[in-house]
Amino acid sequence: MKFRIENMTCGGCARSVTATIKDLDENATVHIDVATKLVEVESTVTESEIVAALTEDGFPPIAA
């Protein structure tokens, strides 16, 4: 899954996004590029669950 998170502007934001995803699936693989605001996730959790959790935590993603 790939997402773009427009309001992810720093390393702290990236850590928060990673933590949110890892709370859903501790075995998820998360790759973040803050410069391009892109997040790549490999997980057994559904895309809609990840989108809902990120949105709830203040980082609404857009499908990339």
SERO-4910 file (N, C-alpha, C, O; in steps of 0.05 Angstrom, whole numbers):
BEGIN
 pado doro    nc1    nc2    nc3   cac1   cac2   cac3    cc1    cc2    cc3    oc1    oc2    oc3
  Met    A     17    -23      0      0      0      0     18     25      0     39     25     13
  Lys    A      9     45    -15     24     70    -15      4     92     -9    -18     93    -18
  Phe    A     14    111      8     -2    134     16     15    159     14     39    158     15
  Arg    A      1    181     10     14    207     12      1    221     36    -24    222     38
  Ile    A     17    232     54      6    246     77     17    275     76     40    280     83
  Glu    A     -1    293     68      7    321     63     17    335     88     36    351     85
  Asn    A      6    329    111     15    344    135     37    330    151     42    336    174
  Met    A     50    311    138     74    298    151     98    314    143    108    312    120
  Thr    A    108    330    161    129    350    154    156    345    168    175    359    161
  Cys    A    158    326    186    183    323    200    187    294    210    169    277    206
  Gly    A    210    289    221    215    262    232    196    254    254    189    230    257
  Gly    A    188    273    270    168    267    291    142    257    280    130    239    290
  Cys    A    133    270    259    109    262    245    112    233    234     94    217    237
  Ala    A    135    228    222    140    202    211    140    180    233    129    159    229
  Arg    A    151    187    256    151    167    279    122    163    288    115    140    295
  Ser    A    106    184    289     78    181    297     62    163    277     47    146    285
  Val    A     67    168    251     54    152    230     62    123    233     45    105    232
  Thr    A     88    118    236     98     91    240     85     77    264     77     54    263
  Ala    A     84     92    286     73     81    311     44     74    307     35     53    317
  Thr    A     29     91    294      0     85    289     -3     59    273    -20     43    280
  Ile    A     13     56    253     11     32    236     20      7    252      8    -14    251
  Lys    A     42     10    267     52    -13    283     33    -20    306     32    -43    314
  Asp    A     16     -1    315     -4     -8    335    -25    -27    323    -36    -43    338
  Leu    A    -30    -24    298    -49    -42    284    -37    -69    277    -50    -90    280
  Asp    A    -11    -68    269      3    -92    260     32    -89    268     47    -76    253
  Glu    A     40   -102    290     68    -98    299     88   -110    279    112   -103    281
  Asn    A     79   -127    261     98   -139    241     98   -124    214    110   -132    195
  Ala    A     83   -102    213     82    -86    188    109    -75    182    125    -69    199
  Thr    A    114    -73    156    138    -59    146    130    -32    136    112    -29    119
  Val    A    143    -11    147    136     16    140    160     31    130    181     32    143
  His    A    158     42    106    179     59     94    168     87     90    147     90     77
  Ile    A    181    107    101    172    134     99    193    152     86    216    151     94
  Asp    A    184    169     68    201    190     57    188    217     63    169    225     50
  Val    A    198    230     84    186    255     93    187    276     71    168    292     67
  Ala    A    209    277     55    212    297     34    190    296     14    180    317      4
  Thr    A    182    272      6    160    269    -14    133    263     -1    113    261    -15
  Lys    A    133    260     26    109    255     41     96    228     34     72    224     37
  Leu    A    113    209     25    102    183     17    108    162     38    128    161     51
  Val    A     88    144     42     89    122     61     83     97     46     62     95     32
  Glu    A    100     77     48     95     50     37     92     31     60    109     30     78
  Val    A     71     15     59     65     -4     81     61    -32     70     46    -35     50
  Glu    A     73    -51     83     67    -79     77     55    -90    103     69    -90    124
  Ser    A     30    -99    102     16   -108    126     -6   -126    119    -16   -127     97
  Thr    A    -15   -141    140    -38   -159    136    -64   -143    143    -86   -153    138
  Val    A    -61   -119    154    -84   -103    160    -94    -90    134    -78    -84    116
  Thr    A   -120    -85    132   -132    -74    108   -125    -45    104   -119    -31    124
  Glu    A   -125    -36     80   -119     -8     74   -139     10     88   -131     31     99
  Ser    A   -164      3     89   -185     20    102   -180     22    132   -185     43    143
  Glu    A   -170      1    145   -163      3    173   -140     22    178   -141     37    197
  Ile    A   -120     21    161    -97     38    164   -105     67    159    -98     85    174
  Val    A   -121     72    138   -131     99    132   -147    110    156   -143    133    163
  Ala    A   -164     94    167   -181    103    190   -163    110    214   -168    131    226
  Ala    A   -144     93    220   -127     98    243   -109    123    239   -107    140    257
  Leu    A    -98    126    215    -81    150    210    -98    175    211    -89    196    221
  Thr    A   -122    174    200   -140    197    200   -147    205    228   -147    229    235
  Glu    A   -153    185    245   -160    190    273   -137    203    288   -142    219    306
  Asp    A   -113    196    280    -89    207    294    -80    233    281    -59    244    289
  Gly    A    -95    244    262    -88    270    251    -71    270    227    -60    291    219
  Phe    A    -67    247    215    -51    245    190    -67    232    168    -61    209    160
  Pro    A    -87    246    158   -104    234    137    -88    228    111    -77    247     99
  Pro    A    -88    203    103    -73    196     79    -89    198     54   -114    196     54
  Ile    A    -75    201     32    -87    201      5    -74    177     -9    -49    174     -8
  Ala    A    -89    161    -23    -77    139    -38    -57    150    -58    -62    169    -72
  Ala    A    -34    137    -59    -13    147    -77    -10    128   -101      6    133   -119
***
